[in-house]
Amino acid sequence: MLRRHLLQAASAAIALPQLARAQAWPAKAIRYIVPVAAGGGSDMIARVVTERWGRLLGQSFVVDNQGGGGGVVACQTAARAAPDGYTLLQGYVATHGTTPATRKVAYDAIKDFTPIGMIGATPNVLAINASLPVKDIKEFIDYVKRSPGKVNYGSAGPGSLTHLTMELFKQETGIFMLHIPYRGIAPAINDVLGGQTQAMFPGLAAALPHLRSGRMRALAVTGKQRSPQLKDVPTMDEVGFKGFDAMQWYGSVGPAGLPADIVRRLNETQVAVLKVPDLAEKLAGEAVEPWPMTPEQFGQYIRADIERWTALAKARKIQLDE
């Protein structure tokens, strides 16, 4: 009897500081590091989400744009911050997926961070110059096989999601296309439109204006479901590429060692924000669909994404720091 009371008292003593911390936090503004310059899609997503997130938490978020090094600078800053819930990072597919898979970076995308939750994701779309005499993905594969050395594809740069997604497609089909890397998505798309390259796998938001104008043709989208923006375009899964769900995703993480009670509160309030219809309308401008997850689910997703792209990089001999 005495032993049981002692155990209960000990449990209560442990729980009280956690409860007090959870009630006291947040007592000041939260720094939200975004690993890109202000003004782009990732920045917009951060500002739309944190504005509503801050209202639920009763404290404002201060968006801190830290471009440079493909997100490495921002990741280092966040990883070195105190794990007190006052510094968070908007990680995305590059910082916690493709970059660690293709080059050595000065942070560990798994060990140096605490997953909080997925925000949302947008598919990539297999898009071709509209003048190519093909109407679907099967015809495209046949066309490339009949035209050895004549079909090139563009990407936003070596090791980018646009690069790796097309390399995954090449690996699964056995076709050959020469990779033409660009410095960013806009010049890569411009050369598809101009016919200097014939195909690419851009993010849906960047491709949509050109698909709607008819200058590019969509053959398939990545992801497990059709995009509401392209309801007539099948998924890669539907056309026979099972598990081809490469996505441009965004989520929030904190430094390693973030207390579980703070992680839980951050996740619960973030999920509540993502379920408000008005947010989905705002994110639709970047073709991003809200994708709420628990911290555990998000952590598993990050690990699986890194494993997927690391395996592909090894198979295709893509190592960018050698």
N, C-alpha and C positions, 0 to 999 in steps of 0.2 A: 504493500500500500504506500509506504513511505517512498519507495523507489519510483513508483508511478508518479507521485506528486513532484518529486525532484525532476523527473524527465519533463513533465509538463511545464514546470517553472523554467527549466533550461530552454525549452522550445519557445516559450513566450519571450524570454530575454533576448533570444536571437531574432525573433520576428519584430519586436518593437522598434529597433533602429531602422529596419527595412521599411516598416510602415511609416515612421516619421520622415524618412528620406523621400518616400514616394509622395507623401502629402506636401512636403516642402518644395519638391521639384516640380516645375521649373520656377526659380525665383528671379530669373533674369532672361534676357534675350538669348536665343540659340543661334549660333553661327552655323550656316549651312553652306558648305563649300561645293561649288559647281566647277568641274574640271575643264571648262571651256570658257571662251570669252563671252561677254555679254552680247545679247542680241539674237542668238541662234535658237534652234528648236529646243535643245536641252535646257538652255537658260529659261526659256518661256515655260517649260514644264515645271521647273523648279519654283518659279515665282507664282504660278497659278496654284500649285499644291501647297506651298508653304504659307501663302496668304490665308488659306482656309484652315490649314493645320494649326497655325498659330492661334487662331480664334478659339479652336477647341481646347488648346492647352493653356490659354490665358496669358501667353507671352508671344512676342513677335519673333519671327525668324529674320536674320540678317543674311541675305544672299551674298556670298563672297566668291566672285568669279576668279578662278586661278587657272588660266590657260597655260600651256607650255609643256613640252615633253610628252605630248600625247596623253596627258592626264597624270603623268608620273609625279609632277610637282605637287598637285593637289592631293594625291594619294599619300605622299610622304608627310605632308602637313597634317592631314587628318589622322594618320596612323600614329604620329608623335604627340597628338593632343591628349590632354588628361581625359580618362574615361569617366566623365562626370555627367554626360548627357548634354553638355553645352557646345559641343562641336560635332557636327555630323557631315557626311559626304554623300552627294548624289553620285553613286557609282553607276556605271553603265557597261554595255557589252565590251567596250574597248578596255576600260580600266580593270574589269573583273572577268574578262573572257579572252578576247583575241590578243591583247598586248602581252599578258603573262605567258600565253601559249607560243608566241613567236619571237620573243626577245627576253633577255635578262633585264629585270627591273629592280629598282632599289626598295621594293616592298614585297611582302608576301600577301597575295590577294585573299588568301584564306586565313592565315594565322594572325595577321595584323589588324583584322577588322571583326566587328560584331554585326551580323546581318540584322536589319530591322524589318524591312519588308519590300517587296516588289511594288513599284508604282504602276508601271504599264509597259506595253511593248507594241511595236509596229512590225509588220512583215517586210521582207525584201521581196522584190518582184523580178522575175526573169523577163527582161524587156529587150526588145530588138528594134533595130531600125525598121520603120514601117515599109520600106521598099523591098525588104527581103521576101522572096516568094514562098513564105511559110505561114501557116495559120495556127498551128498548134505545136506542142513540145515535141511530139513524135516527128513531125515534118522537119522541125528545126534540127534535131539530132541527125536525121538522115541527110539533111542539107550540109551540115558540117562534115559528115563522113564523106560526102561526095566532093567536097571542096577542100582537100588537104592544104593547109598553109594559107588559106584565103580568108579565114574568119578570125578576127581578133576581138578580144573583149577588153573593156576598160574597167578601172577600179578607182576608188578614192585614194589609193596609195597602197604600198606593200604592207601586208599584214592587217589591212582593214577588213571589216566584215564583208564588204563588197568583193574583196579579193578572195577571202577564204571560202565564201559561199559558192563562188563560181568554181574554185578548185575542188570543192566537195562534189559539185555537179559533174565536173570532168572526171573525177575519180569514179563516180558511180556509173557513168555512161561509157567511159573509155574513149571519149572524143578528144581531139587536140584543138586548142585555140591558143593563140599567143596572147600573153598578158601584157597590156599596156597600162602601166600605173600613172596616175595623175596626182596633182597636189590638191586634193579636194574633190567633192562630188560634182560641183558645177561644171568644171572643164571636162570631166569624164562624160557627163551627160551631153554636153555640147558636141563632143566628137562622135557620139552615137547618132545624134540628130544630123550631123553633117556627113555621116557615112565613112569617116576615117576609121571608126571601129563599128562593129556590127551588133554587139550585144553587151549587156552587163546585168548585175544584180543590185540595183540601187534600192535604198529604203523607199517605202511607198510614198511618203510625203514629198520627197524630191522628184519622184517620177510622175506623180498624178497630173500636173498641168500638161505634160507632154503626151501622156496617155489619152487625156481628154481631148487634146487638140488633134489627135490622130497621127502625130509625127513619130510616136513610138507605139509598139504593140506589146501588150502584156500576154505572156504565155502561161504563167503560173505564179502563185505566191507561196512563200514559205509559211510555216505555221500549221496548226492543227485544224483551223477553221477558215472558211472563206472570209475575206475582208468585207465589211459592210460598204466600203468605198468601191469595191470591184466585185460585185455579187456574181457576175457572169464568168469570172476568171477562176479556174479550179486551183486547189492547193497542189503542192508537189506530191503530197500523200495520195491525193485522188488520182493523179496520173501515173502512179506506180512507184514513187520514191518514198517508201515508208520511213517515218522518223525524220524526214527532212524538214525540221522545224526551226531552222536558224532564224533568230529574231533580233531586232534592234531593241534592246530593253533598257529600262531605267529603274533604279531602286535606291533605297537609303541604307547606309551603313554608319556605324560609329567605330571608334577605336576599339581594339581588343580589350576585353575585360569590362565592358559596359555592364553595370549591375542589372540583374534580371528584371527587377521591378520597373526600372526605367525603360528597358527594352520593351516590356509588356505594355506599358502605358503609351510609348511612342507608336508601337504597332497598332494597338487598338484604336488610337485616334487617327492614325494614317488610314487605316481600313475604313473608318467611318467617313473620312473625307472622300475616299475613292468611290464610295457607294452613293454619293449625292449626284443625281442626274446632271446637274449644272456643270459638274467637273468633266463628265464624259463629253459634253458639248464643247467645252474649251479645249480639251486634249485632241478632239477630232481634227482640229486645224493642223496638227502634226501627224494625223492618221494613227495616233496612239490610243489604244484601248486600255482602260484601267484593268489591272490584273492583281487584285489583292491576294496576299499570301501571308502565312504565319512566318515568324523569324526562322523557324526550323525549315519550312518549305523553301524559303528564299535561299537559305544557306545551302540546301541540297541542290537547288537550281544553279547557283554559282559554281559549285564544285563540278557538276555535270557539264556545264558549259566550258569550263577550263579543260576538263578531260577530253571533251569532244574536239576542241580546236587544237589541243596539244597533240593528240593522236593524228589529226589531219596534217598538221605542220611537219611532223616527223615523216609521215608517209609521202608528202609532197616535197620534202627537203626545203621547207621554208623556215630559215633561221636568220633573223635580220641583224644580229649583232656579231656575226662572224666575218 
